[in-house]
Amino acid sequence: MGISSLSAVARSVQVTDDQLQVQLKDARSLVVPLVWFPTLLHATALERQEWRLMGGGLGIHWEMLDEDISVPRLLGLPCE
């Protein structure tokens, strides 16, 4: 059985000066370089911290930056 996008659900997010860190509900952690997301890379610390989960944790949204990131895509999974 393969991993579905439904198993890639975020519970919390932290953005540092150089990393996007996502804690998943199944206890996995994702850490990806911020250079993958230029909008976040060039944002202020305040703008980076103003995120909310979408779709029950399947996505992350930054309203001030108009930036959306799919959690399944971070894992290389297709969005269902």
N, CA, C and O atoms as a GROMACS GRO file, in nm:
protein
  320
    1MET      N    1   0.084  -0.117   0.000
    1MET     CA    2   0.000   0.000   0.000
    1MET      C    3   0.089   0.123   0.000
    1MET      O    4   0.183   0.132   0.079
    2GLY      N    5   0.060   0.219  -0.087
    2GLY     CA    6   0.137   0.342  -0.096
    2GLY      C    7   0.088   0.445   0.004
    2GLY      O    8  -0.018   0.431   0.064
    3ILE      N    9   0.167   0.547   0.019
    3ILE     CA   10   0.130   0.658   0.106
    3ILE      C   11   0.040   0.751   0.028
    3ILE      O   12   0.072   0.789  -0.085
    4SER      N   13  -0.074   0.787   0.085
    4SER     CA   14  -0.164   0.880   0.018
    4SER      C   15  -0.144   1.020   0.072
    4SER      O   16  -0.082   1.039   0.177
    5SER      N   17  -0.195   1.116   0.001
    5SER     CA   18  -0.184   1.254   0.047
    5SER      C   19  -0.262   1.275   0.177
    5SER      O   20  -0.236   1.370   0.250
    6LEU      N   21  -0.357   1.187   0.206
    6LEU     CA   22  -0.434   1.200   0.329
    6LEU      C   23  -0.349   1.172   0.452
    6LEU      O   24  -0.387   1.211   0.562
    7SER      N   25  -0.235   1.104   0.436
    7SER     CA   26  -0.146   1.081   0.549
    7SER      C   27  -0.047   1.196   0.567
    7SER      O   28   0.029   1.197   0.664
    8ALA      N   29  -0.047   1.291   0.478
    8ALA     CA   30   0.042   1.407   0.484
    8ALA      C   31  -0.036   1.527   0.533
    8ALA      O   32  -0.071   1.616   0.455
    9VAL      N   33  -0.063   1.529   0.662
    9VAL     CA   34  -0.146   1.634   0.721
    9VAL      C   35  -0.063   1.709   0.826
    9VAL      O   36  -0.012   1.648   0.920
   10ALA      N   37  -0.051   1.839   0.809
   10ALA     CA   38   0.028   1.921   0.901
   10ALA      C   39  -0.049   1.948   1.030
   10ALA      O   40  -0.171   1.959   1.030
   11ARG      N   41   0.026   1.957   1.140
   11ARG     CA   42  -0.033   2.001   1.266
   11ARG      C   43   0.030   2.130   1.316
   11ARG      O   44  -0.032   2.205   1.391
   12SER      N   45   0.156   2.157   1.272
   12SER     CA   46   0.219   2.284   1.308
   12SER      C   47   0.327   2.319   1.206
   12SER      O   48   0.377   2.234   1.133
   13VAL      N   49   0.360   2.446   1.204
   13VAL     CA   50   0.457   2.499   1.107
   13VAL      C   51   0.548   2.596   1.179
   13VAL      O   52   0.505   2.672   1.266
   14GLN      N   53   0.675   2.594   1.142
   14GLN     CA   54   0.769   2.694   1.190
   14GLN      C   55   0.854   2.736   1.071
   14GLN      O   56   0.898   2.653   0.992
   15VAL      N   57   0.878   2.865   1.060
   15VAL     CA   58   0.961   2.917   0.952
   15VAL      C   59   1.078   2.991   1.015
   15VAL      O   60   1.059   3.086   1.091
   16THR      N   61   1.199   2.946   0.985
   16THR     CA   62   1.320   3.013   1.033
   16THR      C   63   1.374   3.100   0.920
   16THR      O   64   1.309   3.116   0.817
   17ASP      N   65   1.493   3.155   0.939
   17ASP     CA   66   1.553   3.237   0.834
   17ASP      C   67   1.591   3.155   0.711
   17ASP      O   68   1.607   3.211   0.602
   18ASP      N   69   1.607   3.023   0.728
   18ASP     CA   70   1.651   2.942   0.614
   18ASP      C   71   1.577   2.810   0.595
   18ASP      O   72   1.610   2.734   0.504
   19GLN      N   73   1.476   2.781   0.679
   19GLN     CA   74   1.405   2.653   0.667
   19GLN      C   75   1.254   2.669   0.690
   19GLN      O   76   1.209   2.756   0.764
   20LEU      N   77   1.180   2.582   0.623
   20LEU     CA   78   1.038   2.562   0.651
   20LEU      C   79   1.029   2.428   0.722
   20LEU      O   80   1.070   2.326   0.666
   21GLN      N   81   0.976   2.427   0.844
   21GLN     CA   82   0.965   2.306   0.923
   21GLN      C   83   0.817   2.277   0.945
   21GLN      O   84   0.743   2.361   0.996
   22VAL      N   85   0.776   2.156   0.907
   22VAL     CA   86   0.636   2.118   0.918
   22VAL      C   87   0.628   1.990   1.001
   22VAL      O   88   0.690   1.889   0.967
   23GLN      N   89   0.550   1.994   1.109
   23GLN     CA   90   0.525   1.876   1.190
   23GLN      C   91   0.394   1.815   1.141
   23GLN      O   92   0.292   1.882   1.134
   24LEU      N   93   0.398   1.686   1.108
   24LEU     CA   94   0.280   1.618   1.059
   24LEU      C   95   0.205   1.552   1.174
   24LEU      O   96   0.263   1.523   1.279
   25LYS      N   97   0.076   1.528   1.152
   25LYS     CA   98  -0.006   1.465   1.255
   25LYS      C   99   0.038   1.323   1.287
   25LYS      O  100   0.010   1.272   1.396
   26ASP      N  101   0.107   1.256   1.193
   26ASP     CA  102   0.153   1.119   1.218
   26ASP      C  103   0.293   1.117   1.280
   26ASP      O  104   0.358   1.013   1.279
   27ALA      N  105   0.339   1.229   1.334
   27ALA     CA  106   0.465   1.244   1.408
   27ALA      C  107   0.588   1.261   1.318
   27ALA      O  108   0.698   1.277   1.370
   28ARG      N  109   0.572   1.260   1.186
   28ARG     CA  110   0.686   1.289   1.100
   28ARG      C  111   0.711   1.439   1.099
   28ARG      O  112   0.622   1.520   1.126
   29SER      N  113   0.835   1.475   1.067
   29SER     CA  114   0.874   1.614   1.053
   29SER      C  115   0.934   1.634   0.914
   29SER      O  116   1.011   1.551   0.866
   30LEU      N  117   0.897   1.743   0.852
   30LEU     CA  118   0.954   1.782   0.722
   30LEU      C  119   1.035   1.908   0.743
   30LEU      O  120   0.989   2.003   0.807
   31VAL      N  121   1.154   1.910   0.690
   31VAL     CA  122   1.236   2.030   0.693
   31VAL      C  123   1.287   2.051   0.551
   31VAL      O  124   1.356   1.966   0.495
   32VAL      N  125   1.252   2.165   0.493
   32VAL     CA  126   1.294   2.195   0.356
   32VAL      C  127   1.358   2.334   0.354
   32VAL      O  128   1.324   2.419   0.436
   33PRO      N  129   1.449   2.356   0.261
   33PRO     CA  130   1.516   2.487   0.255
   33PRO      C  131   1.420   2.596   0.208
   33PRO      O  132   1.336   2.574   0.120
   34LEU      N  133   1.433   2.710   0.269
   34LEU     CA  134   1.346   2.822   0.234
   34LEU      C  135   1.372   2.874   0.094
   34LEU      O  136   1.287   2.942   0.037
   35VAL      N  137   1.488   2.845   0.037
   35VAL     CA  138   1.516   2.890  -0.100
   35VAL      C  139   1.419   2.826  -0.200
   35VAL      O  140   1.406   2.875  -0.312
   36TRP      N  141   1.352   2.718  -0.161
   36TRP     CA  142   1.250   2.658  -0.247
   36TRP      C  143   1.128   2.750  -0.260
   36TRP      O  144   1.050   2.736  -0.354
   37PHE      N  145   1.113   2.843  -0.167
   37PHE     CA  146   0.996   2.930  -0.163
   37PHE      C  147   1.043   3.075  -0.152
   37PHE      O  148   1.047   3.131  -0.043
   38PRO      N  149   1.079   3.136  -0.264
   38PRO     CA  150   1.135   3.272  -0.262
   38PRO      C  151   1.047   3.375  -0.191
   38PRO      O  152   1.099   3.467  -0.128
   39THR      N  153   0.918   3.360  -0.200
   39THR     CA  154   0.829   3.456  -0.132
   39THR      C  155   0.854   3.452   0.018
   39THR      O  156   0.862   3.556   0.082
   40LEU      N  157   0.865   3.332   0.074
   40LEU     CA  158   0.893   3.319   0.218
   40LEU      C  159   1.036   3.362   0.250
   40LEU      O  160   1.060   3.425   0.354
   41LEU      N  161   1.128   3.329   0.164
   41LEU     CA  162   1.268   3.363   0.186
   41LEU      C  163   1.286   3.514   0.200
   41LEU      O  164   1.362   3.560   0.285
   42HIS      N  165   1.215   3.592   0.119
   42HIS     CA  166   1.230   3.737   0.120
   42HIS      C  167   1.130   3.809   0.210
   42HIS      O  168   1.129   3.932   0.216
   43ALA      N  169   1.047   3.733   0.280
   43ALA     CA  170   0.948   3.792   0.370
   43ALA      C  171   1.011   3.832   0.503
   43ALA      O  172   1.119   3.784   0.538
   44THR      N  173   0.943   3.918   0.574
   44THR     CA  174   0.989   3.954   0.709
   44THR      C  175   0.955   3.839   0.805
   44THR      O  176   0.875   3.752   0.773
   45ALA      N  177   1.018   3.842   0.921
   45ALA     CA  178   0.990   3.740   1.023
   45ALA      C  179   0.841   3.741   1.061
   45ALA      O  180   0.781   3.635   1.079
   46LEU      N  181   0.783   3.859   1.073
   46LEU     CA  182   0.641   3.869   1.107
   46LEU      C  183   0.555   3.807   0.998
   46LEU      O  184   0.463   3.731   1.028
   47GLU      N  185   0.583   3.837   0.872
   47GLU     CA  186   0.506   3.780   0.762
   47GLU      C  187   0.517   3.628   0.759
   47GLU      O  188   0.420   3.559   0.729
   48ARG      N  189   0.633   3.575   0.789
   48ARG     CA  190   0.653   3.429   0.789
   48ARG      C  191   0.574   3.360   0.898
   48ARG      O  192   0.532   3.246   0.882
   49GLN      N  193   0.555   3.428   1.011
   49GLN     CA  194   0.487   3.366   1.126
   49GLN      C  195   0.335   3.373   1.116
   49GLN      O  196   0.266   3.307   1.194
   50GLU      N  197   0.283   3.449   1.023
   50GLU     CA  198   0.138   3.466   1.009
   50GLU      C  199   0.082   3.364   0.909
   50GLU      O  200   0.041   3.402   0.799
   51TRP      N  201   0.082   3.237   0.946
   51TRP     CA  202   0.033   3.130   0.859
   51TRP      C  203  -0.092   3.067   0.922
   51TRP      O  204  -0.121   3.086   1.040
   52ARG      N  205  -0.164   2.993   0.840
   52ARG     CA  206  -0.277   2.913   0.891
   52ARG      C  207  -0.284   2.786   0.808
   52ARG      O  208  -0.245   2.784   0.691
   53LEU      N  209  -0.335   2.680   0.869
   53LEU     CA  210  -0.354   2.554   0.798
   53LEU      C  211  -0.483   2.560   0.718
   53LEU      O  212  -0.582   2.620   0.762
   54MET      N  213  -0.482   2.500   0.601
   54MET     CA  214  -0.600   2.492   0.515
   54MET      C  215  -0.636   2.346   0.493
   54MET      O  216  -0.550   2.258   0.504
   55GLY      N  217  -0.761   2.321   0.464
   55GLY     CA  218  -0.805   2.186   0.429
   55GLY      C  219  -0.772   2.082   0.534
   55GLY      O  220  -0.734   1.970   0.502
   56GLY      N  221  -0.786   2.119   0.662
   56GLY     CA  222  -0.759   2.024   0.768
   56GLY      C  223  -0.611   1.990   0.782
   56GLY      O  224  -0.577   1.887   0.841
   57GLY      N  225  -0.523   2.073   0.728
   57GLY     CA  226  -0.380   2.050   0.739
   57GLY      C  227  -0.315   2.004   0.610
   57GLY      O  228  -0.195   1.973   0.609
   58LEU      N  229  -0.390   1.998   0.501
   58LEU     CA  230  -0.334   1.958   0.373
   58LEU      C  231  -0.259   2.072   0.304
   58LEU      O  232  -0.186   2.050   0.208
   59GLY      N  233  -0.277   2.193   0.354
   59GLY     CA  234  -0.208   2.307   0.298
   59GLY      C  235  -0.174   2.410   0.403
   59GLY      O  236  -0.231   2.410   0.512
   60ILE      N  237  -0.081   2.498   0.369
   60ILE     CA  238  -0.040   2.607   0.456
   60ILE      C  239  -0.058   2.736   0.376
   60ILE      O  240  -0.020   2.744   0.260
   61HIS      N  241  -0.117   2.836   0.441
   61HIS     CA  242  -0.147   2.963   0.373
   61HIS      C  243  -0.092   3.080   0.452
   61HIS      O  244  -0.108   3.088   0.573
   62TRP      N  245  -0.026   3.172   0.380
   62TRP     CA  246   0.022   3.298   0.436
   62TRP      C  247  -0.059   3.409   0.369
   62TRP      O  248  -0.034   3.445   0.254
   63GLU      N  249  -0.156   3.461   0.441
   63GLU     CA  250  -0.246   3.564   0.388
   63GLU      C  251  -0.171   3.689   0.343
   63GLU      O  252  -0.195   3.739   0.233
   64MET      N  253  -0.082   3.741   0.427
   64MET     CA  254  -0.011   3.866   0.394
   64MET      C  255   0.078   3.850   0.271
   64MET      O  256   0.107   3.948   0.202
   65LEU      N  257   0.121   3.727   0.243
   65LEU     CA  258   0.211   3.703   0.132
   65LEU      C  259   0.142   3.643   0.010
   65LEU      O  260   0.202   3.631  -0.097
   66ASP      N  261   0.014   3.606   0.026
   66ASP     CA  262  -0.060   3.536  -0.079
   66ASP      C  263   0.018   3.413  -0.126
   66ASP      O  264   0.036   3.391  -0.246
   67GLU      N  265   0.064   3.334  -0.029
   67GLU     CA  266   0.145   3.214  -0.056
   67GLU      C  267   0.073   3.092  -0.001
   67GLU      O  268   0.027   3.092   0.113
   68ASP      N  269   0.065   2.988  -0.082
   68ASP     CA  270   0.006   2.860  -0.041
   68ASP      C  271   0.105   2.748  -0.071
   68ASP      O  272   0.168   2.747  -0.176
   69ILE      N  273   0.117   2.655   0.024
   69ILE     CA  274   0.204   2.539   0.004
   69ILE      C  275   0.125   2.414   0.037
   69ILE      O  276   0.062   2.405   0.142
   70SER      N  277   0.129   2.318  -0.054
   70SER     CA  278   0.062   2.189  -0.037
   70SER      C  279   0.154   2.096   0.042
   70SER      O  280   0.268   2.073   0.003
   71VAL      N  281   0.104   2.043   0.152
   71VAL     CA  282   0.184   1.951   0.234
   71VAL      C  283   0.213   1.821   0.157
   71VAL      O  284   0.328   1.777   0.159
   72PRO      N  285   0.116   1.758   0.090
   72PRO     CA  286   0.149   1.638   0.012
   72PRO      C  287   0.258   1.663  -0.093
   72PRO      O  288   0.343   1.577  -0.116
   73ARG      N  289   0.257   1.781  -0.156
   73ARG     CA  290   0.359   1.811  -0.257
   73ARG      C  291   0.498   1.820  -0.194
   73ARG      O  292   0.598   1.788  -0.259
   74LEU      N  293   0.506   1.865  -0.068
   74LEU     CA  294   0.636   1.868   0.000
   74LEU      C  295   0.695   1.727   0.011
   74LEU      O  296   0.817   1.710   0.013
   75LEU      N  297   0.607   1.628   0.017
   75LEU     CA  298   0.650   1.488   0.024
   75LEU      C  299   0.660   1.424  -0.114
   75LEU      O  300   0.692   1.305  -0.126
   76GLY      N  301   0.633   1.501  -0.218
   76GLY     CA  302   0.638   1.447  -0.353
   76GLY      C  303   0.517   1.363  -0.390
   76GLY      O  304   0.523   1.281  -0.482
   77LEU      N  305   0.407   1.382  -0.318
   77LEU     CA  306   0.285   1.307  -0.344
   77LEU      C  307   0.190   1.388  -0.432
   77LEU      O  308   0.190   1.510  -0.428
   78PRO      N  309   0.109   1.318  -0.512
   78PRO     CA  310   0.007   1.391  -0.587
   78PRO      C  311  -0.102   1.439  -0.493
   78PRO      O  312  -0.132   1.373  -0.394
   79CYS      N  313  -0.162   1.552  -0.523
   79CYS     CA  314  -0.274   1.601  -0.443
   79CYS      C  315  -0.399   1.527  -0.487
   79CYS      O  316  -0.427   1.514  -0.606
   80GLU      N  317  -0.474   1.478  -0.390
   80GLU     CA  318  -0.598   1.403  -0.423
   80GLU      C  319  -0.718   1.491  -0.419
   80GLU      O  320  -0.829   1.446  -0.443
   0.00000   0.00000   0.00000
